[in-house]
Amino acid sequence: MTQLDVRPQAADTDAASGGMRAKGLSGNSVGLLGSAVIGVSTVAPVYCLTSTLGSTAGEVGVQMPAVFLAGFLPMLLVAFAYRELNRVMPDCGTSFTWTVKAFGPGVGWMCGWGLVIATIIVLSNLAGVATSYFWLLAGEITGSESVAALDGNRAVHILTCLALIAVATVISYRGMTATKGVQYALVALQLVVLAVFVAMAFGKAGTPDFPTSADFSWSWLNPFAVQSFGAFTAGLSLSIFMYWGWDACLTANEETSGSSRTPGRAALVAMVVLVGSYLATGVAAQMVVGSGDQGLGLANPETSDNVFAALAGPVMGPALGILLFVAVLASAAASLQTTFIPVARTVLAMSTYEALPASYARVHPRFRTPGRATVTAGVATGVFYTLMTLVSEHVLVDTIYALGLMICFYYALTAFACAWYFRAELLRSGRDLVFKGLFPVVGGVLLAAVFAKTLVDMWDPAYGSGSSVLGVGSVFVIGVGLLALGLVIMSVMRWRNPAFFRGEVLTASTPALVAKD
């Protein structure tokens, strides 16, 4: 389809905004509720729970709910940093744009790369989970084990996965209105089914059908009871992954009504919904089957990477259990669609500011979406998942662990960028000191500590799935290798587009604009 190049020339930029440029996106397409729904949908709570409940329980045991709370804290603090930065710079480049203006082009480019590559990893895992549940659901509906077993056929699995990625790419390509319209029903379905699961799990906990049940204890909410710091950081890395995606509210800011305030508020609403859902589900699941590694226990290695597939029937029964399969499929499919929002708009912004090739700065004249960036993200996701599936049987586990590294990297940089950008205002009022300085710095330090500890731990092949490359843990190879790839691509772009890297396009250390109510 024909694309429209809307990138303005340098002379057309607003000097007062330090070189910030319009992108040509469709404004006022999303309100507060729609923005919050997009945030929740991108996180994909049911998908996150089924893929990480078991892994987290395996790392920290019954302290799994406490780790969920611990992971929420830095995310909440960083969310305040996003809110403050968005108030003065509602730009769809978010982390990329803000860190460029705080720390300069090099740091900003790598921050943008961290967001992009984290999103590609998430998209590939979402597609993989959606594929698995597609065939599991087909098997349940048809009553055929051979149909359900098709997911184990590598060729069928990859082809189905690629088809789902293609469908999600097309929907995202067609615009924010189409994306928003699908999400209301899918998010509502997820939350309703989770509520039913939690209620039934509470009701069946302690019954003879569940011999591994555990009585609730307030100590489950004590993060200091985790046996080792290494186990805590591994669990925290998984917990942080479970909250990733709320910032999709911010990357859609140029398409949101009240772009300077609504996205920040929507992000906080999404965070509250998520932490409530995670705590309720984690406690209920632990009460009904325990966190052990035997039977239906959450840490059983045979089921820990897909907990709801094992618990759907026993907890909810054959009929309602199918709803849980539907919810996981809907969660992964919905998030697969909305997760294109942050990656496509970050790439659009990077291209608009000449940090990537100019062709990615074009938007579709009818749908007003970054069409080429969206399609490229879809292709990259398909290639990444296919290659990782062919190379490693443990790709889902290892990429999730590696994802935690990427998330900590760009969230921490953004948090520090907030405090540095507003450094001249921190003593102006108590509010400025807390929300622009203290909260972002504490959140950034917490995430930086997790990043450093995870970097050390993942060198060990035992970290993650236990696979290795030349004696080095595969999680380390995936995480560090992808960050190193960003340095290589940045070097190429520095040679091709030197103006951006000389600070001539998007300027650093520009005084903050005055936020309008």
Phi, psi and omega per residue, in radians:
M1 nan 2.725 3.137
T2 -1.208 2.388 3.085
Q3 -1.880 2.721 3.128
L4 -2.001 2.164 3.100
D5 -1.482 1.929 -3.104
V6 -1.875 0.109 -3.101
R7 -1.192 2.106 -3.133
P8 -1.344 2.780 3.052
Q9 -1.336 2.871 -3.081
A10 -0.992 -0.597 -3.108
A11 -1.179 -0.381 -3.093
D12 -1.537 -0.069 -3.098
T13 -1.333 2.787 3.128
D14 -1.494 1.957 -3.091
A15 -1.086 -0.585 -3.129
A16 -1.152 -0.390 -3.133
S17 -1.696 0.231 3.070
G18 1.205 0.544 3.094
G19 1.643 0.137 3.138
M20 -1.186 2.467 -3.020
R21 -2.175 2.624 3.021
A22 -1.284 2.673 -3.078
K23 -1.935 -0.281 -3.102
G24 1.557 0.250 3.128
L25 -1.327 2.860 -3.103
S26 -1.410 1.915 -3.093
G27 -1.359 2.775 3.079
N28 0.997 0.605 3.140
S29 -1.581 -0.313 -3.033
V30 -2.352 2.420 3.061
G31 -1.786 -2.927 -3.098
L32 -1.073 -0.855 -3.121
L33 -1.108 -0.802 -3.138
G34 -1.082 -0.672 3.125
S35 -1.151 -0.756 3.111
A36 -1.119 -0.704 3.112
V37 -1.095 -0.711 3.098
I38 -1.092 -0.699 3.110
G39 -1.090 -0.821 3.130
V40 -1.127 -0.756 -3.113
S41 -1.090 -0.716 -3.132
T42 -1.124 -0.653 3.087
V43 -1.142 -0.608 -3.139
A44 1.033 1.220 -3.028
P45 -1.012 -0.713 -3.107
V46 -1.206 -0.714 3.071
Y47 -1.080 -0.787 -3.138
C48 -1.066 -0.728 -3.120
L49 -1.144 -0.790 -3.097
T50 -1.185 -0.496 -3.073
S51 -1.645 -0.240 -3.087
T52 -2.233 -0.196 3.072
L53 -0.961 -0.863 -3.104
G54 -1.166 -0.778 -3.135
S55 -1.097 -0.724 3.138
T56 -1.169 -0.747 3.085
A57 -1.081 -0.636 3.106
G58 -1.132 -0.518 -3.137
E59 -1.465 -0.762 -2.979
V60 -2.105 0.028 3.109
G61 1.125 -2.365 -3.043
V62 -1.261 -0.126 3.085
Q63 -1.434 0.191 -3.140
M64 -0.945 -0.796 3.081
P65 -1.074 -0.613 3.119
A66 -1.127 -0.664 3.126
V67 -1.194 -0.600 3.050
F68 -1.057 -0.712 3.096
L69 -1.179 -0.722 -3.139
A70 -1.107 -0.653 3.103
G71 -1.219 -0.479 3.139
F72 -1.219 -0.613 -3.049
L73 -1.035 -0.975 3.131
P74 -1.107 -0.580 3.107
M75 -1.109 -0.716 3.128
L76 -1.129 -0.771 -3.129
L77 -1.120 -0.698 3.099
V78 -1.195 -0.588 3.112
A79 -1.052 -0.617 3.067
F80 -1.134 -0.651 3.093
A81 -1.099 -0.767 3.100
Y82 -1.062 -0.724 -3.119
R83 -1.086 -0.789 -3.104
E84 -1.174 -0.728 3.121
L85 -1.163 -0.671 -3.132
N86 -1.180 -0.501 -3.133
R87 -1.093 -0.607 -3.101
V88 -1.786 -0.323 -3.134
M89 -2.435 1.280 3.107
P90 -1.283 1.322 -3.081
D91 -2.011 2.379 -3.069
C92 -1.178 -0.205 3.066
G93 -1.305 -0.235 3.116
T94 0.622 -1.926 -3.024
S95 -0.931 -0.743 3.126
F96 -1.063 -0.953 -3.086
T97 -1.073 -0.807 -3.061
W98 -1.177 -0.707 -3.139
T99 -1.283 -0.507 3.022
V100 -1.082 -0.803 -3.075
K101 -1.257 -0.380 3.108
A102 -1.589 -0.807 -2.974
F103 -2.041 -0.143 3.131
G104 1.844 3.006 -2.985
P105 -1.089 -0.748 -3.054
G106 -1.106 -0.898 3.129
V107 -1.104 -0.738 3.137
G108 -1.081 -0.719 -3.133
W109 -1.088 -0.783 3.141
M110 -1.170 -0.573 3.079
C111 -1.132 -0.765 3.074
G112 -1.076 -0.694 3.117
W113 -1.112 -0.695 3.109
G114 -1.032 -0.741 3.107
L115 -1.136 -0.775 -3.100
V116 -1.097 -0.838 -3.062
I117 -1.263 -0.574 3.047
A118 -1.078 -0.707 -3.136
T119 -1.166 -0.685 3.102
I120 -1.087 -0.721 3.104
I121 -1.082 -0.800 -3.140
V122 -1.102 -0.774 3.133
L123 -1.013 -0.742 -3.130
S124 -1.134 -0.721 3.121
N125 -1.207 -0.676 3.071
L126 -1.035 -0.777 3.138
A127 -1.112 -0.675 3.127
G128 -1.135 -0.775 3.124
V129 -1.166 -0.733 3.113
A130 -1.055 -0.687 3.113
T131 -1.114 -0.822 -3.129
S132 -1.051 -0.780 -3.116
Y133 -1.303 -0.418 3.037
F134 -1.072 -0.835 -3.117
W135 -1.321 -0.581 3.057
L136 -1.111 -0.748 3.118
L137 -1.156 -0.716 3.099
A138 -1.064 -0.677 3.107
G139 -1.163 -0.691 3.118
E140 -1.143 -0.745 -3.092
I141 -1.184 -0.742 -3.110
T142 -1.466 -0.257 -3.083
G143 1.219 0.371 -3.078
S144 -1.950 2.087 3.075
E145 -1.205 -0.515 -3.138
S146 -1.186 -0.584 3.086
V147 -1.192 -0.795 3.116
A148 -1.077 -0.576 -3.105
A149 -1.268 -0.186 3.124
L150 -1.073 -0.416 3.108
D151 -1.135 -0.447 3.109
G152 -1.367 -0.193 3.075
N153 -1.422 1.977 -3.005
R154 -1.006 -0.741 -3.110
A155 -1.141 -0.785 3.122
V156 -1.116 -0.736 -3.139
H157 -1.052 -0.837 -3.103
I158 -1.133 -0.767 -3.130
L159 -1.122 -0.715 3.096
T160 -1.117 -0.736 3.131
C161 -1.062 -0.782 3.140
L162 -1.120 -0.639 3.112
A163 -1.132 -0.733 3.122
L164 -1.139 -0.690 3.097
I165 -1.092 -0.722 -3.139
A166 -1.111 -0.745 3.133
V167 -1.114 -0.784 3.134
A168 -1.099 -0.657 3.129
T169 -1.108 -0.756 -3.136
V170 -1.097 -0.782 -3.136
I171 -1.090 -0.788 3.140
S172 -1.140 -0.592 3.132
Y173 -1.092 -0.527 -3.015
R174 -1.455 -0.038 2.937
G175 2.096 2.867 -3.083
M176 -1.141 -0.621 -3.131
T177 -1.115 -0.760 3.092
A178 -1.121 -0.701 3.130
T179 -1.102 -0.826 -3.095
K180 -1.108 -0.718 -3.072
G181 -1.050 -0.641 -3.126
V182 -1.304 -0.509 -2.930
Q183 -1.281 -0.599 -3.087
Y184 -0.963 -0.869 -3.103
A185 -1.171 -0.718 -3.069
L186 -1.214 -0.698 3.107
V187 -1.187 -0.738 3.103
A188 -1.053 -0.737 3.118
L189 -1.042 -0.798 -3.132
Q190 -1.029 -0.858 -3.056
L191 -1.191 -0.641 3.117
V192 -1.159 -0.799 -3.133
V193 -1.142 -0.686 3.074
L194 -1.050 -0.733 3.132
A195 -1.090 -0.719 3.107
V196 -1.121 -0.771 3.124
F197 -1.048 -0.800 -3.121
V198 -1.078 -0.801 -3.126
A199 -1.077 -0.768 -3.120
M200 -1.241 -0.605 3.102
A201 -1.145 -0.764 3.078
F202 -1.043 -0.716 -3.099
G203 -1.189 -0.535 -3.081
K204 -1.701 -0.143 3.134
A205 -1.068 2.320 3.114
G206 1.507 -0.030 3.120
T207 -1.421 2.792 -3.110
P208 -1.028 -0.429 -3.129
D209 -1.235 -0.228 -3.096
F210 -2.254 1.381 -3.068
P211 -1.164 -0.310 -3.136
T212 -1.642 0.200 3.133
S213 -1.003 2.681 3.123
A214 -2.272 2.450 3.084
D215 -1.302 2.443 -3.137
F216 -1.102 2.478 3.064
S217 -2.424 2.432 3.111
W218 -1.123 -0.326 3.106
S219 -1.145 -0.321 3.091
W220 -1.085 -0.381 -3.103
L221 -1.696 0.194 -3.117
N222 -1.778 1.812 -3.103
P223 -1.179 -0.356 -3.122
F224 -1.338 -0.132 3.125
A225 -1.523 -0.058 3.079
V226 -1.096 2.417 -2.954
Q227 -1.124 -0.602 -3.109
S228 -2.528 2.727 3.131
F229 -1.166 -0.616 3.105
G230 -1.088 -0.751 3.103
A231 -1.131 -0.669 -3.139
F232 -1.109 -0.813 -3.119
T233 -1.184 -0.598 3.085
A234 -1.132 -0.778 3.101
G235 -1.157 -0.659 3.138
L236 -1.148 -0.643 3.094
S237 -1.060 -0.731 3.091
L238 -1.175 -0.691 3.137
S239 -1.110 -0.726 3.118
I240 -1.084 -0.686 3.066
F241 -1.004 -0.646 -3.069
M242 -1.181 -0.346 3.113
Y243 -1.737 -0.158 -3.079
W244 -1.107 2.433 3.066
G245 2.083 -0.285 -3.137
W246 -1.067 -0.446 -3.107
D247 -1.286 -0.035 3.005
A248 -1.037 -0.500 3.061
C249 -0.998 -0.666 -3.072
L250 -1.377 -0.619 -3.130
T251 -1.222 -0.290 3.048
A252 -1.666 0.300 -3.014
N253 -1.103 -0.619 -3.118
E254 -1.262 -0.183 3.119
E255 -1.898 0.127 -3.046
T256 -1.865 2.453 3.041
S257 -1.141 2.316 -3.073
G258 1.159 0.970 -2.957
S259 -1.051 -0.420 -3.099
S260 -1.439 -0.358 -3.068
R261 -2.163 -0.703 -3.050
T262 -0.999 -0.816 -3.114
P263 -1.044 -0.700 3.123
G264 -1.112 -0.739 3.098
R265 -1.133 -0.714 3.134
A266 -1.098 -0.668 3.126
A267 -1.093 -0.724 3.131
L268 -1.183 -0.668 3.068
V269 -1.077 -0.794 3.135
A270 -1.056 -0.711 -3.129
M271 -1.097 -0.724 3.138
V272 -1.128 -0.772 3.107
V273 -1.045 -0.739 -3.088
L274 -1.162 -0.859 -3.079
V275 -1.131 -0.636 3.081
G276 -1.108 -0.763 3.138
S277 -1.129 -0.754 -3.092
Y278 -1.166 -0.767 -3.128
L279 -1.129 -0.803 -3.123
A280 -1.088 -0.793 -3.118
T281 -1.204 -0.732 -3.136
G282 -1.085 -0.806 3.132
V283 -1.133 -0.778 -3.123
A284 -1.097 -0.782 -3.139
A285 -1.116 -0.707 -3.123
Q286 -1.201 -0.625 3.110
M287 -1.175 -0.652 -3.028
V288 -1.459 -0.584 -3.088
V289 -2.220 -0.101 3.140
G290 1.348 3.050 -3.114
S291 -1.928 0.297 -3.131
G292 -1.342 -3.115 -3.092
D293 -1.909 0.326 3.120
Q294 -2.055 2.588 3.095
G295 1.036 -2.269 3.126
L296 -1.479 0.069 3.134
G297 -0.886 2.462 -3.032
L298 -1.024 -0.556 -3.069
A299 -1.570 0.120 3.090
N300 -1.029 2.066 -3.054
P301 -1.064 -0.360 -3.128
E302 -1.336 -0.352 -3.084
T303 -2.244 -0.057 -2.978
S304 -1.163 -0.408 -3.136
D305 -1.510 -0.006 3.140
N306 -2.746 1.203 -2.956
V307 -1.085 -0.755 -3.050
F308 -1.174 -0.437 3.076
A309 -1.108 -0.574 3.134
A310 -1.478 -0.555 -3.029
L311 -1.636 -0.299 -3.042
A312 -0.948 -0.976 -3.112
G313 -1.139 -0.951 -3.108
P314 -1.025 -0.694 -3.061
V315 -1.482 -0.756 -3.010
M316 -1.826 -0.153 -3.112
G317 1.494 2.864 -3.055
P318 -1.027 -0.740 -3.062
A319 -1.265 -0.970 -3.121
L320 -1.244 -0.445 3.123
G321 -1.032 -0.555 3.108
I322 -1.084 -0.578 3.122
L323 -1.066 -0.605 3.132
L324 -1.196 -0.656 3.046
F325 -1.085 -0.762 3.128
V326 -1.089 -0.711 -3.114
A327 -1.132 -0.721 3.119
V328 -1.148 -0.756 3.112
L329 -1.086 -0.765 3.125
A330 -1.127 -0.691 -3.139
S331 -1.093 -0.852 -3.125
A332 -1.163 -0.725 -3.111
A333 -1.182 -0.739 3.141
A334 -1.136 -0.760 3.136
S335 -1.207 -0.603 3.081
L336 -1.006 -0.627 -3.141
Q337 -1.308 -0.862 -3.051
T338 -1.322 -0.400 -3.123
T339 -1.188 -0.271 3.024
F340 -1.191 -0.368 -3.097
I341 -1.063 -0.962 -3.089
P342 -1.153 -0.700 -3.081
V343 -1.224 -0.745 -3.108
A344 -1.162 -0.690 -3.101
R345 -1.358 -0.511 3.021
T346 -1.168 -0.769 3.099
V347 -1.104 -0.699 3.092
L348 -1.018 -0.816 -3.132
A349 -1.142 -0.763 3.141
M350 -1.063 -0.658 3.116
S351 -1.271 -0.700 3.118
T352 -1.022 -0.651 3.136
Y353 -1.616 0.256 3.000
E354 1.190 0.457 3.058
A355 -1.614 -0.203 3.061
L356 -2.379 2.933 -3.135
P357 -0.935 2.528 -3.029
A358 -1.083 -0.428 -3.076
S359 -1.091 -0.445 -3.123
Y360 -1.403 -0.062 3.112
A361 -1.556 0.090 -3.124
R362 -1.583 2.472 3.074
V363 -2.049 2.735 -3.139
H364 -1.253 2.333 -3.059
P365 -1.146 -0.449 -3.132
R366 -1.679 -0.854 -3.051
F367 -1.475 -0.266 -3.136
R368 0.970 0.728 3.106
T369 -2.098 2.727 3.047
P370 -1.291 1.379 -2.987
G371 -1.008 -0.885 -3.079
R372 -1.155 -0.677 3.118
A373 -1.125 -0.684 3.124
T374 -1.127 -0.825 3.141
V375 -1.112 -0.737 3.130
T376 -1.088 -0.701 3.091
A377 -1.090 -0.696 3.104
G378 -1.117 -0.770 3.124
V379 -1.120 -0.778 3.141
A380 -1.078 -0.686 3.115
T381 -1.104 -0.801 3.138
G382 -1.090 -0.751 3.137
V383 -1.150 -0.790 -3.125
F384 -1.059 -0.835 -3.106
Y385 -1.146 -0.710 3.139
T386 -1.081 -0.830 -3.124
L387 -1.107 -0.795 -3.116
M388 -1.156 -0.624 3.101
T389 -1.154 -0.702 3.139
L390 -1.245 -0.532 -3.094
V391 -1.451 -0.742 -3.004
S392 -2.331 2.366 3.067
E393 -1.363 -0.230 -3.091
H394 -1.882 0.499 -3.029
V395 -1.035 -0.683 -3.084
L396 -1.074 -0.857 -3.114
V397 -1.138 -0.843 -3.049
D398 -1.175 -0.685 3.138
T399 -1.236 -0.539 3.071
I400 -1.146 -0.756 3.093
Y401 -1.114 -0.735 3.118
A402 -1.148 -0.559 3.132
L403 -1.054 -0.657 3.119
G404 -0.996 -0.621 3.113
L405 -1.126 -0.799 -3.136
M406 -1.103 -0.746 -3.103
I407 -1.098 -0.833 3.124
C408 -1.048 -0.647 -3.095
F409 -1.073 -0.966 -3.014
Y410 -1.470 -0.483 3.044
Y411 -1.167 -0.758 -3.133
A412 -1.101 -0.756 3.114
L413 -1.050 -0.722 -3.141
T414 -1.152 -0.696 3.119
A415 -1.097 -0.800 3.117
F416 -1.141 -0.610 3.120
A417 -1.068 -0.636 3.138
C418 -1.090 -0.891 -3.110
A419 -1.088 -0.684 -3.112
W420 -1.271 -0.715 -3.117
Y421 -1.086 -0.695 -3.094
F422 -1.690 0.292 -3.014
R423 -0.967 -0.574 -3.111
A424 -1.328 -0.185 -3.064
E425 -1.885 -0.106 -2.955
L426 -1.077 -0.545 -3.112
L427 -1.671 0.146 -3.117
R428 -1.256 -0.582 3.123
S429 -2.792 2.869 3.099
G430 -1.096 -0.656 3.136
R431 -1.090 -0.804 -3.138
D432 -1.074 -0.712 -3.128
L433 -1.089 -0.731 -3.080
V434 -1.327 -0.939 -2.975
F435 -1.463 -0.454 3.127
K436 -1.732 -0.308 -3.092
G437 -2.099 -1.175 -3.007
L438 -1.065 -0.972 -3.106
F439 -1.033 -0.873 3.123
P440 -1.053 -0.719 -3.123
V441 -1.145 -0.782 3.131
V442 -1.100 -0.786 3.103
G443 -1.070 -0.738 3.121
G444 -1.127 -0.726 3.127
V445 -1.112 -0.754 3.121
L446 -1.052 -0.793 -3.139
L447 -1.209 -0.646 3.099
A448 -1.125 -0.657 3.104
A449 -1.135 -0.736 3.090
V450 -1.117 -0.706 3.113
F451 -1.021 -0.855 -3.093
A452 -1.125 -0.805 -3.121
K453 -1.149 -0.698 3.120
T454 -1.134 -0.679 3.138
L455 -1.053 -0.703 3.121
V456 -1.229 -0.813 -3.059
D457 -1.148 -0.643 -3.022
M458 -1.273 -0.159 3.029
W459 -1.092 -0.555 -3.127
D460 -1.265 2.212 3.120
P461 -1.016 -0.374 -3.136
A462 -1.251 -0.278 -3.141
Y463 -1.251 2.356 -3.123
G464 1.388 -2.293 -3.067
S465 -1.379 -0.226 -3.113
G466 1.656 0.001 3.130
S467 -1.472 2.816 -3.076
S468 -2.549 2.868 3.053
V469 -2.248 1.937 -3.117
L470 0.961 0.689 3.094
G471 1.466 -0.066 3.126
V472 -1.810 2.425 -3.138
G473 -0.943 2.362 -3.096
S474 -1.132 -0.491 3.096
V475 -1.117 -0.704 3.098
F476 -1.112 -0.780 -3.125
V477 -1.066 -0.769 -3.135
I478 -1.149 -0.890 -3.054
G479 -1.155 -0.938 -3.108
V480 -1.230 -0.636 3.132
G481 -1.076 -0.689 3.138
L482 -1.247 -0.630 3.059
L483 -1.156 -0.702 3.107
A484 -1.120 -0.638 3.082
L485 -1.048 -0.641 3.087
G486 -1.070 -0.688 3.102
L487 -1.107 -0.668 3.122
V488 -1.139 -0.826 -3.131
I489 -1.131 -0.664 3.114
M490 -1.099 -0.658 3.117
S491 -1.108 -0.694 3.103
V492 -1.127 -0.779 -3.135
M493 -1.176 -0.567 3.082
R494 -1.083 -0.629 3.112
W495 -1.296 -0.659 -3.083
R496 -1.399 -0.699 -3.074
N497 -2.192 1.240 -3.052
P498 -1.144 -0.426 -3.065
A499 -1.030 -0.763 3.139
F500 -1.071 -0.798 -3.066
F501 -1.299 -0.252 3.020
R502 -1.535 0.000 3.126
G503 1.354 0.461 -3.088
E504 -1.666 -0.159 -3.064
V505 -1.868 -0.996 3.115
L506 -2.067 1.945 -2.970
T507 -1.460 2.637 3.135
A508 -1.644 2.786 3.012
S509 0.990 0.611 3.058
T510 -1.390 2.349 3.117
P511 -0.976 2.545 -3.097
A512 -1.128 2.530 3.024
L513 -1.316 2.816 3.116
V514 -1.449 2.114 3.138
A515 -1.202 2.411 3.132
K516 -1.843 2.468 3.115
D517 -1.302 nan nan
